[in-house]
Amino acid sequence: MLRLHPGVQARIAAAGTEDERKTDLFRAATADFPDLAFADQLLADLPEIDFNRVVALFEAQQLGDVRLSPRAAYGIVLAVATVLISSVPAVAVERFTQLKADEFDLAAFVVGAGTAVYLSITLLPDWLTRRIQGTAARDALRYLKLAALRQRRGLATAPHD
């Protein structure tokens, strides 16, 4: 369970405006145990919600959220093809093409380097976005699970002042 250091609490409290300090979320953020305070605030604001069902739906949605864009799929196919082409034996290259083995290796390297650049341009932004969203989703899931646990056990307390 996360417990804020008193110095951190004081800095957060000092940074808030008068209007912000009056909000339930600000009071939860500056509580001794913000995780519990946020979970209790969820339970106080939404008493009619069954958080066990919300957690189950959230986890199911997270599992079904793995998708591959057509550009990324094309890049992966291109990468696999590059690996296969670069593994062709020199004897086969010289027998079935007009290229010498060195020329073929150079061409395979250039295609491989181009594929690596294409994959990084195509997949990196999507990976970064999913990474950031994944962090937020993990945090949200943590609060939802804590709210579900406290709801199930009847441990919810009044919102922290």
C-alpha positions in Angstrom: 0.0 0.0 0.0 1.4 3.4 -1.0 1.9 5.8 1.9 2.9 9.3 1.1 5.9 10.9 2.8 4.8 13.8 4.9 7.0 16.1 2.9 5.4 15.1 -0.3 2.0 15.6 1.2 2.9 19.1 2.3 4.3 20.0 -1.2 1.1 18.7 -2.9 -1.1 20.5 -0.4 0.9 23.7 -0.9 0.7 23.5 -4.7 -3.1 23.3 -4.8 -5.3 26.3 -5.2 -8.1 27.0 -2.7 -10.7 25.6 -5.1 -8.6 22.4 -5.7 -8.2 21.8 -2.0 -12.0 21.6 -1.6 -12.3 18.7 -4.0 -12.7 15.1 -2.9 -9.9 14.0 -5.3 -7.4 16.5 -3.9 -8.2 15.4 -0.3 -7.7 11.8 -1.5 -4.4 12.6 -3.2 -3.1 14.2 0.0 -4.4 11.5 2.4 -1.9 9.3 4.3 -2.9 6.3 2.1 -4.0 7.7 -1.3 -4.8 4.3 -2.7 -7.4 3.6 0.0 -8.7 7.2 -0.2 -9.2 6.9 -4.0 -10.9 3.5 -3.6 -13.1 4.8 -0.8 -13.9 7.9 -2.9 -15.0 5.6 -5.8 -17.2 3.7 -3.5 -18.7 6.8 -2.0 -19.4 8.4 -5.4 -20.7 5.2 -7.0 -22.3 3.1 -4.3 -24.6 1.4 -6.8 -21.7 0.0 -8.9 -20.6 -3.6 -8.4 -16.8 -3.1 -8.7 -16.1 -6.8 -9.0 -18.0 -6.8 -12.4 -16.2 -3.6 -13.4 -12.8 -5.3 -12.7 -13.9 -8.4 -14.7 -15.0 -6.2 -17.7 -11.9 -4.1 -17.5 -9.6 -7.1 -17.5 -11.5 -8.7 -20.4 -11.3 -5.5 -22.4 -7.5 -5.4 -21.7 -7.1 -9.0 -23.1 -9.1 -8.2 -26.2 -7.2 -5.0 -26.9 -4.2 -6.5 -28.6 -4.4 -5.5 -32.3 -1.9 -5.3 -35.1 -2.2 -2.5 -37.7 -1.9 -3.5 -41.4 1.3 -1.5 -41.7 2.8 -3.3 -38.7 1.8 -6.7 -40.1 3.3 -5.8 -43.4 6.6 -4.8 -41.7 6.7 -8.0 -39.7 6.2 -10.1 -42.9 8.9 -8.0 -44.6 11.2 -8.7 -41.7 10.6 -12.4 -41.8 11.2 -12.4 -45.6 14.4 -10.5 -45.1 15.7 -13.0 -42.6 14.8 -15.9 -45.0 16.5 -14.2 -47.9 19.6 -13.4 -46.0 19.9 -17.1 -45.0 20.0 -18.4 -48.6 23.4 -20.2 -49.1 25.9 -18.5 -51.4 26.0 -21.5 -53.8 22.2 -21.2 -54.4 22.5 -17.4 -54.9 25.2 -17.8 -57.6 23.5 -20.7 -59.3 20.0 -19.3 -59.5 20.7 -15.5 -59.9 23.0 -13.3 -61.9 24.4 -11.9 -58.6 27.6 -12.9 -56.9 27.2 -13.9 -53.2 28.8 -10.7 -52.0 26.4 -8.6 -54.0 23.5 -10.6 -52.8 24.7 -10.3 -49.1 25.0 -6.5 -49.6 21.5 -6.3 -51.1 20.1 -8.5 -48.2 21.8 -6.2 -45.7 20.3 -3.0 -47.3 16.8 -4.6 -47.4 17.3 -5.7 -43.8 18.4 -2.2 -42.7 15.5 -0.7 -44.5 13.1 -3.1 -42.9 14.5 -2.3 -39.4 14.0 1.5 -40.1 10.5 0.8 -41.4 9.6 -1.3 -38.4 10.9 1.3 -36.0 8.9 4.1 -37.7 5.8 1.9 -37.8 5.9 0.1 -34.5 7.6 2.6 -32.1 4.8 5.2 -31.9 2.2 2.5 -31.4 4.4 0.8 -28.7 5.0 4.1 -26.9 1.3 4.8 -26.9 0.4 1.4 -25.6 3.1 1.7 -23.0 1.7 5.0 -21.7 -1.8 3.7 -21.8 -0.8 0.5 -20.2 0.6 2.4 -17.2 -2.6 4.4 -16.8 -4.7 1.2 -17.2 -2.6 -0.6 -14.6 -3.1 2.2 -12.1 -6.9 2.4 -12.9 -7.1 -1.4 -12.5 -5.3 -1.2 -9.1 -7.8 1.3 -7.8 -10.8 -0.7 -9.2 -9.5 -3.9 -7.6 -9.0 -2.2 -4.3 -12.5 -0.7 -4.4 -13.9 -4.1 -5.3 -12.0 -5.8 -2.4 -13.1 -3.1 0.0 -16.7 -3.3 -1.3 -16.8 -7.1 -1.0 -15.5 -7.1 2.5 -17.5 -4.1 3.6 -14.4 -2.1 4.5 -15.3 1.2 2.8 -14.9 4.2 5.0 -16.2 7.7 4.6 -14.2 9.8 2.2 -11.0 11.2 3.9 -11.0 14.8 5.0 
